[in-house]
Amino acid sequence: MDHVDHVLAQWSRQRPDLDVSPMAVIGRLARLNRAILAEQQRTFASHDLDRPSFDVLATLRRSDPPHRLTPTQLMRAAMITSGAVTQRLDRLEARGLVTRGPNAADGRGVVVELTDRGRELVDRALPDHLATEQRLLHALDEDGRAELAGILRTVLESLGDRWES
């Protein structure tokens, strides 16, 4: 029995008229999310990063060379707001991990580019990040991970979470 089972049993006793089964999924997802974020933060901190900074650096790194995106492309790819992008870019630029310059395709716009130092940092952090994720999912074999990933994709897509390029 885990914590969520205990909560479900309590609700079943107190409100037997209600179907509390959604709590079995949502409660576990919430608890899992907290555990994941805590483990990721430890990993990122060991590289003098936080999750938001890693997200921006990783988004740039996984884009085609020269690892350059507009702030709008960064917002879409990293699923963050324009205000959040500006704050993150200010901090990353101050550390010499990204640069901002004029967009040749749009004279009014800006492009953000990963510096060599930023690429080296994300390349050092990524293997540790993947090892953390591997450790978090150790209870699942390859088939279990694929099944869970498919189920989660189905739920996210049903909520409108689809990639639009």
C-alpha positions as CSV (number, residue, x, y, z in Angstrom):
1,M,0.0,0.0,0.0
2,D,1.3,3.4,-0.9
3,H,0.3,6.9,0.3
4,V,-2.4,7.2,-2.4
5,D,-3.9,3.9,-1.5
6,H,-4.3,5.1,2.1
7,V,-6.0,8.3,0.9
8,L,-8.3,6.4,-1.4
9,A,-9.3,4.0,1.5
10,Q,-10.1,7.0,3.7
11,W,-12.2,8.7,1.0
12,S,-14.0,5.4,0.3
13,R,-15.0,5.2,4.0
14,Q,-16.0,8.8,4.3
15,R,-17.7,9.3,0.9
16,P,-18.6,5.8,-0.5
17,D,-21.1,7.6,-2.8
18,L,-18.2,9.1,-4.9
19,D,-15.9,7.5,-7.4
20,V,-12.5,8.5,-6.2
21,S,-10.6,6.3,-8.7
22,P,-9.2,9.4,-10.6
23,M,-7.2,10.2,-7.5
24,A,-5.3,7.0,-7.9
25,V,-3.7,8.4,-11.1
26,I,-3.7,12.1,-10.4
27,G,-2.4,11.7,-6.9
28,R,0.4,9.4,-8.0
29,L,1.3,11.7,-10.9
30,A,1.5,14.7,-8.5
31,R,3.7,12.8,-6.0
32,L,5.9,11.5,-8.8
33,N,6.2,15.0,-10.2
34,R,7.5,16.3,-6.9
35,A,10.0,13.4,-6.6
36,I,11.2,14.0,-10.2
37,L,11.6,17.7,-9.8
38,A,13.6,17.3,-6.6
39,E,16.0,14.7,-8.1
40,Q,16.4,16.8,-11.3
41,Q,17.2,19.9,-9.2
42,R,20.0,18.0,-7.4
43,T,21.4,17.0,-10.7
44,F,21.3,20.4,-12.3
45,A,22.7,22.1,-9.1
46,S,25.8,19.9,-9.4
47,H,26.4,21.7,-12.7
48,D,25.5,25.2,-11.3
49,L,22.2,25.1,-13.2
50,D,18.5,25.1,-12.4
51,R,15.8,23.3,-14.4
52,P,14.6,26.4,-16.3
53,S,18.2,27.2,-17.3
54,F,18.9,23.7,-18.4
55,D,15.6,23.7,-20.4
56,V,16.7,26.8,-22.4
57,L,20.3,25.4,-23.0
58,A,19.0,22.0,-23.9
59,T,16.4,23.4,-26.3
60,L,19.1,25.4,-28.1
61,R,21.5,22.4,-28.1
62,R,19.0,20.0,-29.7
63,S,18.2,22.5,-32.4
64,D,20.2,22.2,-35.6
65,P,23.6,24.0,-35.7
66,P,24.4,26.8,-35.2
67,H,22.0,26.1,-32.2
68,R,20.2,29.4,-32.8
69,L,16.5,30.2,-32.2
70,T,14.3,33.2,-31.9
71,P,12.7,33.9,-28.5
72,T,9.4,32.8,-29.9
73,Q,10.8,29.5,-31.1
74,L,12.3,29.0,-27.6
75,M,9.0,29.7,-26.0
76,R,7.2,27.1,-28.1
77,A,9.9,24.5,-27.8
78,A,10.4,24.9,-24.1
79,M,6.7,25.7,-23.3
80,I,7.4,28.9,-21.4
81,T,6.1,32.5,-21.4
82,S,7.8,35.4,-23.0
83,G,8.5,37.0,-19.6
84,A,10.1,33.8,-18.4
85,V,12.2,33.6,-21.6
86,T,13.5,37.1,-21.1
87,Q,14.5,36.5,-17.5
88,R,16.2,33.2,-18.3
89,L,18.1,34.6,-21.2
90,D,19.3,37.6,-19.1
91,R,20.8,35.2,-16.6
92,L,22.3,32.8,-19.2
93,E,23.7,35.7,-21.2
94,A,25.3,37.2,-18.1
95,R,27.1,33.8,-17.6
96,G,28.3,33.7,-21.2
97,L,26.2,30.7,-22.0
98,V,24.1,32.3,-24.7
99,T,24.3,35.4,-26.9
100,R,21.5,37.5,-28.3
101,G,21.9,39.3,-31.6
102,P,19.9,40.7,-34.6
103,N,17.9,38.3,-36.6
104,A,19.1,38.5,-40.2
105,A,15.7,37.2,-41.5
106,D,13.8,39.9,-39.6
107,G,15.7,43.2,-38.8
108,R,13.4,43.9,-35.9
109,G,13.8,40.5,-34.2
110,V,16.5,38.8,-32.1
111,V,18.0,35.4,-32.2
112,V,19.5,33.5,-29.3
113,E,22.5,31.4,-29.9
114,L,24.2,28.9,-27.7
115,T,27.9,29.8,-27.0
116,D,30.7,27.2,-27.0
117,R,30.7,27.5,-23.2
118,G,26.9,26.9,-23.1
119,R,27.2,23.9,-25.4
120,E,30.0,22.4,-23.2
121,L,27.9,22.9,-20.1
122,V,24.8,21.3,-21.4
123,D,26.9,18.5,-22.9
124,R,28.4,17.8,-19.5
125,A,25.0,18.0,-17.7
126,L,23.0,15.9,-20.1
127,P,24.5,12.5,-19.3
128,D,23.9,13.1,-15.6
129,H,20.4,14.3,-16.3
130,L,19.7,11.1,-18.2
131,A,21.3,9.0,-15.5
132,T,18.9,10.6,-13.0
133,E,15.9,9.8,-15.2
134,Q,17.2,6.3,-15.6
135,R,17.4,5.9,-11.8
136,L,13.9,7.4,-11.4
137,L,12.5,4.8,-13.7
138,H,14.5,1.8,-12.5
139,A,11.3,0.0,-11.5
140,L,10.2,-0.2,-15.1
141,D,11.8,-2.3,-17.9
142,E,11.9,-1.1,-21.5
143,D,8.4,-2.4,-22.3
144,G,7.0,-0.8,-19.2
145,R,8.5,2.5,-20.0
146,A,7.2,2.4,-23.6
147,E,3.7,1.5,-22.3
148,L,3.7,4.2,-19.7
149,A,5.0,6.8,-22.2
150,G,2.2,5.8,-24.6
151,I,-0.5,6.1,-22.0
152,L,0.8,9.5,-20.9
153,R,1.0,10.7,-24.5
154,T,-2.6,9.7,-25.0
155,V,-3.7,11.7,-21.9
156,L,-1.7,14.7,-22.9
157,E,-3.0,14.7,-26.5
158,S,-6.5,14.4,-25.2
159,L,-5.9,17.7,-23.3
160,G,-4.6,19.4,-26.5
161,D,-0.9,18.9,-26.0
162,R,0.3,18.4,-29.6
163,W,3.5,19.5,-31.3
164,E,3.0,22.3,-33.9
165,S,6.0,23.3,-35.8
